[in-house]
Amino acid sequence: MKTAFTLLALLLLTSTPCLAQEKPAVSVCKQAAFAALRPLPELEYNCPPDLTDWDEKILNSPDRKAAIRILEQELATFTASNWWSTDVGDLDACSIHRSAGELTAEEQEKLRVGDFWFRLFGDQQYRLVLTADPCYQTGYGGSNAFLLYHRQGKVFVSQVLNGYYSRIDNSVGLDTAILNGQTLIEISTANNMPPETTNYYFAIDPVSNRAIPRKIFKVGGKLTNNISSAILFREHGPNDTPAPMVIQRNHLARTFSVYADDYRGKIDDGGRKLRRVVYRWNGRFYSRAK
């Protein structure tokens, strides 16, 4: 069992790009993109001297909360139309090259294989910004995620991940779907201890213009805005997926599957016993299919 999980951890660490949102290959930093490039703000605060970096008490540090408010205010100034109209992939290329022009072979390879911390995701209306946490889970990429909503020349900022960390690099992704005329925002994450993915779902509140949890899953008799699934160590059939495929081509799937640890499960996955659970959309939320 221990050997199987060790192999699984190595597999996940070397297959990062498939777990996060895929990035298109960009080989040139365009002049227009370089002109639109703007450094993303960093989270800065004094680390509590009496706490280790894995202590969750850090998350409630007054200095940290104040620093997050300042960072949100800085992100709200990202109103430049050229920044929003420039493709995120082009901004990534300019961020790594630091000047207009063709990327080196090494820089292109870093973007291709994910040897670069992708901090920015999204389109012309919704963008996700990741920022490193200087005091919490520093050995495992402790970070925070902020959703930027661009509307009528203004930017509204919402924190959607607080103190997130993972042993997998580039484990966060963003996707959207339309549900009854409203945009549904998916924040996907992945970890290898335990080996699982967790997706979080939000919608924009029409009054505050900020993200609020969208509870579309009925789990354990309660509605929630997140869904988790064990990551498969190997393929077992044509219906296997590396993560819950809730959003497909900007629409909600009619059904999707997750994998749960269960010692009575029929799926033998590298020494683990799993069971496949199917969720079905009923028009208002997902519930387990009977």
Backbone bond lengths (Angstrom), bond angles and torsions (degrees), N, CA, C in turn:
res aa  C-N    CA-C-N  psi(-1)  N-CA   C-N-CA  omega(-1)  CA-C   N-CA-C  phi
1 M - - - 1.458 - - 1.516 110.66 -
2 K 1.339 117.81 -47.14 1.457 121.36 -179.55 1.519 110.94 -60.06
3 T 1.359 116.45 -42.04 1.464 120.08 179.42 1.517 111.02 -62.83
4 A 1.313 116.59 -40.93 1.461 120.51 -179.43 1.518 111.18 -61.33
5 F 1.346 116.96 -43.87 1.454 119.79 -179.16 1.518 111.30 -70.25
6 T 1.347 117.22 -31.78 1.461 119.64 176.16 1.520 110.27 -64.57
7 L 1.331 116.11 -44.57 1.458 120.18 177.68 1.516 111.17 -62.94
8 L 1.337 115.96 -38.35 1.452 119.96 179.44 1.522 110.98 -64.51
9 A 1.330 116.42 -41.49 1.467 120.06 179.08 1.519 110.41 -61.89
10 L 1.331 116.75 -42.69 1.464 120.33 179.23 1.517 110.89 -64.70
11 L 1.323 116.35 -39.93 1.456 120.19 179.10 1.515 110.91 -61.32
12 L 1.342 116.76 -44.99 1.451 120.59 -178.32 1.516 111.54 -66.20
13 L 1.316 116.57 -39.08 1.456 119.94 -178.97 1.519 112.08 -67.22
14 T 1.330 117.36 -26.14 1.465 120.41 -178.58 1.522 112.33 -100.00
15 S 1.329 117.10 2.56 1.466 119.37 -179.31 1.514 111.05 -125.82
16 T 1.314 116.04 31.49 1.457 121.78 -176.36 1.512 114.48 -52.63
17 P 1.332 120.63 -47.70 1.460 119.99 -173.11 1.518 114.37 -57.29
18 C 1.323 119.29 -28.35 1.451 120.11 -177.73 1.521 111.69 -76.62
19 L 1.353 117.26 -17.61 1.444 119.98 -178.32 1.518 111.86 -90.61
20 A 1.308 117.64 -27.37 1.450 121.21 178.10 1.522 108.98 -99.72
21 Q 1.313 114.52 172.17 1.457 119.22 179.88 1.523 110.33 -63.37
22 E 1.326 116.93 130.99 1.452 120.64 -177.74 1.528 110.79 -69.07
23 K 1.339 115.53 143.53 1.449 121.60 179.17 1.522 109.75 -109.02
24 P 1.329 118.20 132.98 1.471 119.86 177.86 1.519 110.28 -68.59
25 A 1.338 116.26 149.17 1.460 120.88 -179.34 1.525 109.25 -74.53
26 V 1.328 116.39 128.38 1.457 122.70 176.93 1.517 107.46 -126.07
27 S 1.322 117.29 128.01 1.467 120.58 -174.93 1.521 113.57 -108.93
28 V 1.337 116.87 -5.97 1.466 120.27 -176.66 1.520 110.04 -135.65
29 C 1.333 116.21 138.38 1.454 121.43 168.90 1.526 106.87 -89.13
30 K 1.304 116.14 106.96 1.455 120.84 -176.99 1.531 110.39 -72.30
31 Q 1.333 115.10 149.34 1.466 119.85 -178.47 1.533 110.90 -59.38
32 A 1.332 116.75 -42.18 1.461 120.49 -179.54 1.528 111.00 -65.76
33 A 1.336 116.25 -38.36 1.458 120.19 179.13 1.521 110.80 -68.01
34 F 1.334 116.39 -39.36 1.464 119.72 179.25 1.527 110.20 -65.45
35 A 1.335 116.89 -36.24 1.466 120.60 178.32 1.526 110.87 -67.30
36 A 1.357 116.49 -29.63 1.467 120.84 -179.43 1.525 112.65 -85.55
37 L 1.343 116.56 -16.25 1.459 121.01 -175.76 1.528 111.01 -60.59
38 R 1.311 115.33 137.15 1.457 121.17 178.56 1.519 108.18 -140.55
39 P 1.342 117.97 130.46 1.468 119.82 -179.61 1.522 110.74 -60.42
40 L 1.319 116.09 135.32 1.458 120.36 177.43 1.525 109.27 -78.87
41 P 1.319 117.99 139.04 1.461 120.40 -177.30 1.533 111.83 -67.87
42 E 1.323 115.38 155.03 1.455 121.86 179.41 1.529 109.79 -108.62
43 L 1.323 115.37 151.00 1.457 120.85 174.56 1.529 108.37 -85.16
44 E 1.314 116.54 123.28 1.459 120.79 -177.26 1.522 110.43 -132.64
45 Y 1.329 115.53 126.05 1.464 121.03 175.17 1.526 108.38 -161.72
46 N 1.315 116.00 165.10 1.460 121.21 -179.02 1.520 110.05 -80.94
47 C 1.329 116.45 126.94 1.462 120.91 179.85 1.527 110.19 -71.32
48 P 1.317 118.36 133.25 1.467 120.61 176.81 1.523 110.24 -58.26
49 P 1.326 118.89 121.53 1.471 121.08 -173.97 1.524 114.79 -67.40
50 D 1.317 117.12 -20.05 1.460 120.67 -175.60 1.523 113.35 -98.31
51 L 1.346 117.09 7.03 1.461 120.27 -177.33 1.523 110.89 -122.20
52 T 1.347 116.07 141.97 1.464 120.58 173.53 1.526 108.77 -78.50
53 D 1.330 116.88 161.98 1.469 119.11 -172.88 1.524 113.83 -72.79
54 W 1.330 117.76 -4.79 1.477 118.65 176.13 1.531 111.97 -103.52
55 D 1.296 117.04 4.17 1.460 121.22 -179.56 1.529 109.50 -79.35
56 E 1.321 116.67 120.38 1.457 120.79 -177.46 1.521 113.61 -67.30
57 K 1.322 117.14 -11.84 1.463 119.45 175.70 1.528 111.20 -61.98
58 I 1.332 116.25 -24.60 1.462 120.48 178.40 1.526 110.68 -58.59
59 L 1.328 116.43 -34.77 1.463 120.56 -176.30 1.529 112.07 -61.34
60 N 1.325 116.90 -25.01 1.463 120.82 -179.40 1.524 112.82 -102.64
61 S 1.319 116.70 12.36 1.457 120.41 177.87 1.528 110.19 -60.30
62 P 1.327 119.00 130.28 1.478 120.87 177.89 1.528 112.15 -56.59
63 D 1.351 117.00 -39.52 1.463 119.66 178.50 1.522 110.86 -62.55
64 R 1.317 116.28 -39.92 1.463 120.70 -179.41 1.525 110.85 -66.35
65 K 1.319 116.46 -45.17 1.467 120.02 179.94 1.521 110.89 -62.03
66 A 1.331 116.44 -39.82 1.468 119.75 178.61 1.522 110.73 -66.24
67 A 1.344 116.56 -38.74 1.464 120.81 179.92 1.524 110.82 -66.57
68 I 1.329 117.29 -36.47 1.469 120.83 178.29 1.523 109.91 -65.31
69 R 1.321 117.53 -40.98 1.470 120.32 177.78 1.531 110.94 -61.50
70 I 1.333 116.23 -41.61 1.471 120.19 178.43 1.529 110.36 -63.86
71 L 1.350 116.16 -42.51 1.457 119.92 -179.38 1.527 110.95 -64.71
72 E 1.320 117.00 -38.97 1.464 120.25 177.56 1.531 110.82 -63.21
73 Q 1.317 116.40 -38.35 1.460 120.05 177.51 1.530 111.05 -64.95
74 E 1.332 116.55 -38.06 1.466 120.12 177.94 1.527 111.04 -66.56
75 L 1.322 116.55 -42.08 1.454 119.95 179.37 1.532 111.54 -65.18
76 A 1.316 117.05 -30.66 1.463 120.70 179.49 1.527 111.93 -67.28
77 T 1.336 117.05 -13.98 1.476 120.33 177.88 1.526 112.01 -86.66
78 F 1.338 117.36 -1.35 1.466 120.77 179.50 1.530 109.64 -80.00
79 T 1.323 115.19 67.33 1.459 120.61 -175.41 1.525 113.21 -105.09
80 A 1.328 118.11 -3.00 1.469 121.22 -175.93 1.527 110.59 -59.66
81 S 1.318 115.49 128.44 1.466 119.98 -176.62 1.520 111.74 -64.95
82 N 1.348 117.82 -33.36 1.463 118.56 -178.90 1.529 111.54 -70.89
83 W 1.341 117.56 -29.57 1.467 120.17 176.49 1.526 109.98 -67.52
84 W 1.315 116.89 -42.45 1.455 120.34 -179.01 1.528 112.24 -72.91
85 S 1.301 117.57 -31.05 1.468 119.61 -177.92 1.525 112.70 -83.56
86 T 1.333 117.21 -12.99 1.464 120.52 -179.83 1.527 109.80 -85.16
87 D 1.316 115.83 133.59 1.464 120.69 -179.92 1.528 110.31 -60.67
88 V 1.325 115.53 140.54 1.467 120.70 -178.76 1.524 111.25 -59.96
89 G 1.333 117.14 -36.65 1.464 119.94 178.28 1.512 112.26 -61.84
90 D 1.333 116.70 -37.03 1.461 120.37 177.36 1.529 111.20 -68.64
91 L 1.328 116.85 -37.35 1.460 120.28 177.27 1.530 110.60 -66.57
92 D 1.340 117.00 -37.71 1.468 120.70 176.71 1.527 110.50 -61.61
93 A 1.341 116.08 -43.77 1.463 120.49 -179.16 1.526 110.94 -61.00
94 C 1.320 116.50 -41.66 1.463 119.92 179.60 1.519 111.31 -72.57
95 S 1.322 116.29 -31.45 1.462 119.92 178.97 1.523 111.60 -65.45
96 I 1.331 115.99 -37.93 1.467 119.27 -179.20 1.526 111.77 -81.99
97 H 1.344 117.89 -31.04 1.474 121.13 -177.44 1.534 112.23 -87.75
98 R 1.337 115.91 -30.38 1.469 123.11 175.83 1.530 114.18 66.98
99 S 1.300 116.56 17.37 1.460 121.55 173.64 1.518 107.68 -168.25
100 A 1.329 116.20 161.82 1.461 119.12 176.97 1.519 109.56 -71.97
101 G 1.322 116.08 144.60 1.458 120.09 179.39 1.512 112.15 135.17
102 E 1.323 115.10 178.26 1.463 121.12 -177.35 1.522 110.82 -73.86
103 L 1.319 115.60 137.01 1.459 120.93 177.86 1.520 110.06 -71.13
104 T 1.315 116.64 149.47 1.454 120.11 174.60 1.521 109.25 -71.10
105 A 1.321 116.24 164.38 1.469 120.64 178.39 1.525 110.12 -60.04
106 E 1.329 116.56 -37.70 1.464 120.05 179.50 1.522 111.28 -66.31
107 E 1.331 116.74 -41.14 1.464 119.98 179.36 1.524 110.69 -66.28
108 Q 1.325 117.29 -41.01 1.462 120.18 178.20 1.523 110.90 -62.93
109 E 1.324 116.21 -39.28 1.463 119.91 179.47 1.528 110.83 -66.53
110 K 1.323 117.34 -39.02 1.461 120.46 178.33 1.523 111.04 -61.03
111 L 1.325 116.35 -41.79 1.458 119.47 178.05 1.520 111.36 -68.22
112 R 1.318 115.91 -37.80 1.466 119.96 -176.72 1.513 112.48 -68.10
113 V 1.330 117.45 -44.26 1.469 120.48 -175.08 1.516 112.57 -93.16
114 G 1.346 117.65 -4.26 1.457 119.64 178.61 1.508 113.94 86.73
115 D 1.346 117.57 19.24 1.464 120.86 176.54 1.523 109.55 -84.10
116 F 1.309 114.68 51.77 1.456 122.94 -175.33 1.517 105.50 -162.96
117 W 1.333 117.36 134.73 1.459 119.65 -177.66 1.521 109.40 -80.42
118 F 1.328 115.65 105.06 1.459 120.67 177.38 1.528 108.34 -75.12
119 R 1.321 115.24 112.52 1.460 121.03 -175.75 1.522 112.84 -104.93
120 L 1.318 116.56 -9.84 1.455 120.12 -173.20 1.520 110.43 -130.15
121 F 1.328 115.83 132.59 1.465 122.42 179.99 1.531 108.40 -137.40
122 G 1.330 116.00 159.63 1.448 118.32 170.45 1.511 115.77 121.21
123 D 1.342 114.80 -164.32 1.459 122.01 -173.99 1.521 110.27 -131.12
124 Q 1.324 117.25 -150.58 1.454 121.55 -175.21 1.522 113.48 -82.15
125 Q 1.325 117.17 -6.52 1.472 119.37 -179.09 1.524 113.02 -122.88
126 Y 1.338 116.63 -32.73 1.457 120.55 -179.10 1.532 109.14 -126.73
127 R 1.321 116.11 129.67 1.461 119.86 176.39 1.526 109.91 -137.14
128 L 1.317 114.10 143.37 1.448 121.39 178.34 1.520 108.31 -109.71
129 V 1.334 116.35 129.18 1.457 122.19 179.72 1.517 109.14 -117.93
130 L 1.332 116.56 128.08 1.456 121.91 175.77 1.520 109.15 -101.90
131 T 1.315 115.85 141.18 1.459 120.62 175.52 1.520 109.29 -135.87
132 A 1.321 116.24 137.26 1.461 121.02 -177.98 1.524 110.27 -69.53
133 D 1.320 115.21 144.41 1.462 120.67 174.43 1.525 107.81 -95.11
134 P 1.341 119.24 120.31 1.464 120.86 -174.62 1.515 114.85 -73.58
135 C 1.330 117.72 -11.10 1.466 120.00 -173.15 1.529 114.69 -124.29
136 Y 1.322 117.57 -19.03 1.473 119.89 -173.34 1.522 111.51 -112.47
137 Q 1.337 115.94 127.00 1.468 122.94 177.10 1.528 111.03 48.70
138 T 1.309 116.36 48.38 1.469 120.68 -176.37 1.526 112.54 -65.83
139 G 1.329 117.60 -25.02 1.453 120.10 179.33 1.514 113.53 -79.64
140 Y 1.333 117.11 -12.07 1.468 121.18 -177.72 1.527 111.57 -126.78
141 G 1.325 115.34 33.96 1.462 119.68 174.21 1.506 113.71 66.22
142 G 1.328 117.46 36.93 1.455 119.72 177.43 1.512 111.13 -50.47
143 S 1.324 116.83 128.95 1.461 119.57 -174.42 1.521 110.98 -154.85
144 N 1.311 114.09 172.95 1.453 122.61 177.74 1.520 108.24 -131.76
145 A 1.314 116.88 149.24 1.463 120.83 -178.28 1.517 109.81 -123.44
146 F 1.333 115.21 136.58 1.455 121.93 -178.46 1.522 109.36 -125.91
147 L 1.318 115.48 130.89 1.454 121.01 177.45 1.519 108.80 -93.91
148 L 1.339 115.94 126.68 1.456 122.32 177.38 1.529 108.68 -104.97
149 Y 1.324 115.18 126.59 1.465 121.54 179.28 1.526 108.21 -113.90
150 H 1.329 115.82 118.74 1.456 122.39 -175.32 1.525 109.35 -98.90
151 R 1.332 115.42 116.31 1.472 119.08 -176.72 1.526 109.78 -146.10
152 Q 1.321 115.56 122.53 1.463 122.87 175.62 1.524 111.86 51.54
153 G 1.327 116.07 45.03 1.447 121.24 175.58 1.511 115.43 79.99
154 K 1.334 117.40 -0.77 1.459 121.35 178.81 1.532 109.77 -112.66
155 V 1.325 115.90 159.28 1.458 121.46 177.67 1.524 108.94 -123.82
156 F 1.318 115.59 125.92 1.462 122.26 178.85 1.531 107.89 -109.37
157 V 1.312 116.09 131.56 1.457 122.12 -170.82 1.522 110.90 -113.82
158 S 1.348 116.34 134.23 1.468 122.24 177.39 1.520 109.13 -134.48
159 Q 1.316 116.47 133.82 1.461 119.42 174.80 1.524 108.41 -82.30
160 V 1.337 116.68 123.33 1.464 120.70 -176.77 1.531 113.35 -113.88
161 L 1.335 117.92 -16.11 1.458 121.94 171.70 1.519 107.31 -134.17
162 N 1.325 115.94 129.69 1.459 120.88 -176.43 1.528 109.56 -124.18
163 G 1.335 116.17 112.91 1.452 119.50 -179.25 1.516 112.73 68.42
164 Y 1.325 117.15 32.75 1.470 120.91 178.27 1.527 109.96 -71.49
165 Y 1.330 116.72 141.91 1.466 120.27 174.58 1.521 109.28 -149.28
166 S 1.320 115.04 155.35 1.454 121.01 -177.56 1.522 109.27 -155.94
167 R 1.305 116.71 151.51 1.455 121.70 173.66 1.525 111.32 -82.15
168 I 1.319 116.85 -4.09 1.462 121.74 -179.77 1.520 108.76 -104.37
169 D 1.316 117.37 128.52 1.459 121.12 176.46 1.533 110.09 -70.41
170 N 1.334 115.56 148.38 1.468 120.57 177.07 1.519 112.14 50.29
171 S 1.310 115.50 53.06 1.462 120.76 -174.39 1.524 113.54 -98.66
172 V 1.325 117.53 8.59 1.466 121.26 -177.77 1.523 109.70 -113.18
173 G 1.323 116.38 141.19 1.465 121.23 178.20 1.515 111.02 -142.05
174 L 1.317 115.83 166.90 1.462 122.66 -178.43 1.515 109.66 -133.58
175 D 1.332 116.03 137.92 1.459 121.31 174.22 1.521 107.81 -148.71
176 T 1.312 116.91 163.18 1.461 121.48 -179.85 1.520 110.32 -137.67
177 A 1.317 114.61 157.56 1.465 121.76 175.15 1.519 108.14 -147.07
178 I 1.309 116.60 161.44 1.455 121.82 176.74 1.526 108.84 -103.19
179 L 1.325 115.59 125.15 1.454 121.55 179.56 1.533 108.62 -127.78
180 N 1.335 116.32 111.16 1.467 121.58 -179.66 1.530 111.75 51.92
181 G 1.333 115.77 42.92 1.445 120.76 177.96 1.513 115.11 81.00
182 Q 1.319 117.70 -1.97 1.464 122.68 -179.73 1.519 109.58 -110.71
183 T 1.340 116.74 142.22 1.459 120.36 178.18 1.521 110.21 -78.88
184 L 1.310 115.47 127.97 1.460 122.50 175.30 1.523 107.55 -103.15
185 I 1.319 116.87 129.64 1.459 122.30 -174.35 1.521 109.71 -110.61
186 E 1.333 115.93 125.66 1.458 122.11 -179.23 1.526 109.72 -107.22
187 I 1.328 117.10 125.45 1.455 123.22 171.87 1.532 106.49 -109.73
188 S 1.328 116.65 111.94 1.469 120.45 -177.42 1.524 110.09 -100.52
189 T 1.325 115.99 142.88 1.465 121.93 178.56 1.517 109.35 -137.10
190 A 1.339 115.56 161.16 1.467 120.63 179.21 1.516 109.87 -147.20
191 N 1.321 115.34 147.08 1.461 121.32 177.54 1.521 108.29 -143.96
192 N 1.334 116.32 166.07 1.465 118.09 178.12 1.521 113.35 -119.36
193 M 1.311 117.97 2.11 1.451 121.39 175.57 1.529 109.03 -136.59
194 P 1.349 118.49 86.26 1.456 127.18 -0.11 1.531 111.29 -76.89
195 P 1.330 117.18 161.79 1.469 120.39 179.63 1.527 110.75 -73.79
196 E 1.322 115.75 96.22 1.457 119.23 -177.48 1.522 110.83 -156.18
197 T 1.307 114.83 161.81 1.457 122.36 172.59 1.521 108.49 -112.86
198 T 1.321 115.86 150.59 1.462 121.78 173.81 1.517 108.15 -137.30
199 N 1.323 115.68 127.74 1.454 121.70 177.37 1.525 109.41 -109.94
200 Y 1.345 115.30 139.05 1.458 122.10 178.43 1.530 108.57 -117.69
201 Y 1.349 116.43 144.65 1.452 120.36 -174.80 1.524 110.84 -127.03
202 F 1.339 114.03 136.77 1.457 121.38 -176.89 1.524 109.82 -136.63
203 A 1.324 114.75 162.33 1.463 122.32 170.92 1.520 107.12 -136.58
204 I 1.319 116.56 161.26 1.458 121.05 179.86 1.524 109.52 -89.12
205 D 1.330 115.77 124.00 1.458 120.64 176.72 1.530 108.79 -69.03
206 P 1.329 118.95 126.14 1.472 120.79 -175.64 1.520 113.85 -67.67
207 V 1.320 118.34 -17.03 1.465 121.29 -179.44 1.525 110.88 -89.85
208 S 1.337 116.40 -51.82 1.468 120.47 -176.90 1.527 113.05 -88.29
209 N 1.335 116.87 -17.43 1.472 122.89 -175.72 1.525 112.04 63.80
210 R 1.315 117.25 22.89 1.458 121.28 178.28 1.529 110.42 -116.52
211 A 1.315 115.14 159.95 1.467 120.41 -175.24 1.521 111.14 -73.45
212 I 1.311 115.02 136.99 1.462 121.59 174.85 1.530 107.66 -130.05
213 P 1.350 117.59 148.86 1.467 119.71 -179.96 1.525 111.56 -59.07
214 R 1.323 115.52 137.10 1.474 121.43 176.97 1.518 106.93 -110.44
215 K 1.308 116.53 105.44 1.456 122.09 -173.68 1.527 109.99 -85.02
216 I 1.335 114.79 97.17 1.468 119.51 -175.74 1.529 112.35 -117.95
217 F 1.337 117.89 9.94 1.463 120.68 179.49 1.527 109.60 -123.35
218 K 1.312 115.25 132.10 1.457 119.84 173.95 1.524 107.86 -100.39
219 V 1.338 115.04 107.41 1.465 121.70 -177.17 1.526 108.26 -126.13
220 G 1.330 116.55 124.34 1.458 119.78 -179.54 1.509 113.40 60.81
221 G 1.318 116.77 31.57 1.458 121.06 177.46 1.514 114.52 83.39
222 K 1.339 117.93 -0.68 1.460 121.21 -179.38 1.523 110.76 -123.81
223 L 1.321 115.64 149.85 1.458 120.56 176.13 1.528 110.08 -84.31
224 T 1.321 116.74 137.97 1.449 122.41 -179.15 1.525 109.74 -142.49
225 N 1.337 116.13 163.85 1.466 119.56 -179.65 1.518 112.18 -101.86
226 N 1.343 117.94 9.73 1.466 119.03 -179.64 1.513 111.10 -134.52
227 I 1.333 114.79 154.75 1.461 122.04 179.78 1.523 108.46 -141.33
228 S 1.336 116.42 137.48 1.463 121.15 -177.95 1.516 110.86 -120.70
229 S 1.320 115.10 156.35 1.458 120.92 178.11 1.517 109.88 -150.45
230 A 1.319 116.74 139.11 1.464 120.32 172.27 1.520 108.67 -64.63
231 I 1.328 116.42 143.25 1.459 121.44 176.62 1.521 108.34 -86.15
232 L 1.322 116.43 129.25 1.458 120.86 -178.96 1.523 110.93 -72.28
233 F 1.324 115.18 136.61 1.457 120.95 177.17 1.522 111.07 -75.38
234 R 1.317 117.40 -30.93 1.457 121.41 179.42 1.524 108.75 -152.26
235 E 1.320 115.58 164.52 1.457 120.74 -179.67 1.526 110.27 -74.84
236 H 1.318 114.67 140.49 1.465 119.69 179.11 1.519 112.02 -122.01
237 G 1.317 117.23 -13.39 1.457 119.43 -178.47 1.512 110.80 -177.62
238 P 1.334 116.99 172.89 1.467 121.50 -175.86 1.520 113.86 -66.28
239 N 1.327 118.15 -18.98 1.464 120.85 -177.91 1.517 113.11 -93.14
240 D 1.328 117.77 1.87 1.464 120.79 -178.82 1.518 110.54 -69.19
241 T 1.330 116.78 137.38 1.458 122.69 175.39 1.521 108.66 -134.85
242 P 1.344 118.25 149.37 1.459 120.63 -177.66 1.515 113.41 -72.69
243 A 1.320 118.42 -16.53 1.458 122.14 -178.86 1.519 108.80 -156.13
244 P 1.335 118.40 162.57 1.464 119.62 177.97 1.525 110.91 -59.59
245 M 1.324 117.06 119.47 1.466 122.07 -179.01 1.522 108.71 -89.76
246 V 1.330 116.18 69.89 1.462 121.31 -178.11 1.522 110.64 -74.88
247 I 1.331 116.49 -42.20 1.458 121.68 179.05 1.521 109.32 -106.13
248 Q 1.309 115.22 126.97 1.459 121.61 178.06 1.521 108.67 -132.80
249 R 1.345 115.31 115.77 1.468 121.37 -179.90 1.522 111.41 54.44
250 N 1.326 115.04 46.90 1.467 123.13 175.79 1.524 114.01 64.87
251 H 1.325 116.00 22.72 1.457 120.85 174.52 1.524 109.13 -134.57
252 L 1.329 116.21 153.03 1.450 120.06 175.82 1.520 110.03 -72.77
253 A 1.319 115.56 135.89 1.460 120.47 177.14 1.521 109.81 -70.25
254 R 1.313 116.39 147.89 1.464 119.72 176.85 1.523 110.10 -67.40
255 T 1.337 116.11 -39.51 1.466 121.70 175.00 1.527 108.50 -139.80
256 F 1.308 116.24 158.30 1.458 121.89 171.81 1.521 107.87 -153.10
257 S 1.327 115.66 165.95 1.461 120.70 -177.03 1.523 111.17 -120.33
258 V 1.334 115.20 149.42 1.457 121.90 168.25 1.523 107.13 -128.80
259 Y 1.345 115.41 164.54 1.460 120.86 179.49 1.517 108.75 -121.28
260 A 1.320 115.14 129.75 1.463 121.25 -176.15 1.525 110.47 -118.74
261 D 1.334 116.50 141.76 1.459 120.60 174.83 1.521 109.31 -65.99
262 D 1.314 116.27 130.63 1.459 121.58 -178.74 1.523 107.58 -159.02
263 Y 1.328 117.24 115.04 1.465 119.93 -176.98 1.517 111.97 -63.14
264 R 1.340 116.52 -14.37 1.460 120.16 176.15 1.531 111.88 -100.49
265 G 1.344 115.87 3.51 1.452 119.80 -177.64 1.518 113.20 -63.22
266 K 1.317 115.99 153.16 1.467 121.31 -176.72 1.529 112.43 -88.42
267 I 1.341 117.26 -9.58 1.464 120.67 -179.28 1.519 109.28 -95.54
268 D 1.327 116.51 118.28 1.462 122.00 175.52 1.517 107.45 -96.29
269 D 1.327 116.15 108.58 1.458 120.53 -173.55 1.529 109.44 -119.20
270 G 1.317 116.00 87.02 1.453 121.01 178.87 1.515 113.87 61.16
271 G 1.310 117.44 34.77 1.453 121.19 -179.83 1.513 113.65 101.10
272 R 1.339 117.08 -14.70 1.466 120.36 175.65 1.524 109.82 -91.23
273 K 1.288 116.48 151.31 1.449 122.05 172.08 1.521 108.73 -106.04
274 L 1.340 115.54 122.50 1.449 121.41 -178.43 1.516 110.94 -125.45
275 R 1.303 114.91 157.37 1.466 120.08 170.70 1.518 108.66 -127.02
276 R 1.297 115.92 143.73 1.463 122.19 179.43 1.520 109.13 -90.34
277 V 1.326 115.71 129.49 1.462 121.64 -179.44 1.527 107.97 -118.66
278 V 1.317 116.56 127.13 1.459 122.40 -179.11 1.525 109.51 -101.12
279 Y 1.332 115.75 131.74 1.463 121.61 175.07 1.524 108.99 -110.65
280 R 1.341 115.04 141.29 1.468 121.01 -177.03 1.534 109.57 -125.93
281 W 1.331 116.18 137.68 1.462 122.45 178.69 1.521 110.28 -79.43
282 N 1.347 117.11 129.72 1.469 120.14 -178.69 1.530 112.70 -109.41
283 G 1.341 116.06 11.50 1.454 119.75 -179.12 1.514 113.33 103.60
284 R 1.353 116.01 -21.72 1.461 120.69 178.70 1.518 112.50 -125.55
285 F 1.352 116.62 -35.30 1.468 120.81 179.33 1.521 108.91 -160.17
286 Y 1.330 114.98 171.59 1.462 121.74 176.08 1.530 109.19 -93.35
287 S 1.314 115.12 138.45 1.464 120.94 172.77 1.514 108.67 -139.05
288 R 1.317 115.23 162.16 1.474 119.42 -177.86 1.516 110.69 -62.69
289 A 1.331 114.70 131.27 1.468 119.31 177.60 1.512 108.80 -71.71
290 K 1.304 115.87 142.45 1.469 120.32 179.90 1.516 110.54 -90.15
